Amino acid sequence: MHRTAEQGLSEIKRGASAPLNESRTGTWVEVVSMTGGRGLQQRLADMGIGPGARIRIESSGRPGPFVVKVKGARFVLGRAMVDRIQVTPAPIPKEEQI
């Protein structure tokens, strides 16, 4: 069962943003902005994570690692990374709908 975008982020209201770490497993979000140094920004960009990127939350790190899916690839993100990525709810892409 897929959650809707509205169910995906516990504290985010439509049009607002929150840190990626507030996202729930199984939901889709869109990156709004990122903070951090050039090294972090480049590492995230190498993974395809940047403003406008759509991300599926595979595991929200409660407990365990924070795992995301970006453009078909899965990545494990550290807590410091997910704290620096601001997101908003995103609709489920058509190719992912069952």
C-alpha positions as MATLAB code, in Angstrom:
seq = 'MHRTAEQGLSEIKRGASAPLNESRTGTWVEVVSMTGGRGLQQRLADMGIGPGARIRIESSGRPGPFVVKVKGARFVLGRAMVDRIQVTPAPIPKEEQI';
ca = [
       0.000    0.000    0.000;
       1.319    3.423   -0.934;
       0.787    6.442    1.238;
      -0.372    9.690   -0.268;
       1.939   12.676   -0.244;
      -0.121   14.225    2.539;
       0.438   11.179    4.775;
       4.152   11.070    4.036;
       5.416   13.867    6.203;
       4.096   14.042    9.706;
       4.542   17.770   10.225;
       4.570   19.233    6.713;
       1.560   21.057    5.385;
       0.979   21.561    1.687;
       3.366   24.211    0.355;
       5.656   24.085    3.400;
       8.972   22.275    3.735;
      10.664   20.258    6.466;
      13.885   18.278    6.908;
      14.033   14.956    5.079;
      14.362   13.175    8.439;
      10.657   13.894    9.118;
       9.589   11.809    6.110;
       7.937    8.429    6.570;
       8.865    5.131    4.969;
       7.105    4.469    1.650;
       6.442    8.074    0.698;
       7.704   10.374   -2.046;
       9.177   13.830   -1.464;
      10.725   16.547   -3.617;
      13.917   18.313   -2.593;
      13.419   22.050   -2.056;
      16.848   23.068   -0.769;
      19.997   21.804    0.920;
      22.450   23.318    3.352;
      26.032   22.318    3.984;
      29.480   22.739    2.565;
      30.682   22.104   -0.968;
      31.756   18.547   -0.140;
      28.295   17.576    1.079;
      26.587   19.381   -1.797;
      28.797   17.549   -4.310;
      28.280   14.155   -2.655;
      24.497   14.615   -2.776;
      24.646   15.874   -6.386;
      26.647   12.763   -7.346;
      23.715   10.696   -6.015;
      21.217   12.737   -8.045;
      19.943   14.576   -4.974;
      19.407   18.293   -5.479;
      16.604   20.838   -5.728;
      13.741   19.369   -7.751;
      14.822   15.741   -7.277;
      12.085   13.280   -6.331;
      13.011   10.806   -3.621;
      11.199    7.703   -2.322;
      11.786    6.927    1.340;
      12.687    3.228    1.525;
      13.470    3.269    5.259;
      13.101    6.283    7.511;
      15.861    5.290    9.891;
      13.621    4.546   12.866;
      15.438    2.353   13.831;
      18.287    1.731   11.440;
      19.664    3.536    8.408;
      17.885    6.153    6.326;
      17.532    4.592    2.864;
      16.233    6.505   -0.166;
      15.550    5.686   -3.811;
      16.582    8.277   -6.391;
      16.116    7.633  -10.131;
      15.999    3.876   -9.538;
      19.123    3.714   -7.335;
      19.113    3.162   -3.562;
      21.357    5.127   -1.207;
      21.966    5.052    2.528;
      22.193    8.580    3.940;
      23.759    9.578    7.216;
      21.793   11.467    9.847;
      23.801   14.657    9.204;
      22.824   14.493    5.519;
      19.089   14.009    6.035;
      19.035   16.865    8.545;
      20.319   19.237    5.841;
      17.859   18.372    3.061;
      14.561   20.292    2.997;
      11.654   18.569    1.223;
       7.964   18.871    0.426;
       5.459   16.061   -0.280;
       5.487   14.814   -3.885;
       2.973   12.719   -5.805;
       3.800    9.115   -6.608;
       5.279    8.953  -10.133;
       3.047    7.157  -12.653;
       5.673    4.491  -13.295;
       5.657    3.622   -9.570;
       1.893    3.331   -9.187;
       0.449   -0.147   -8.982;
];
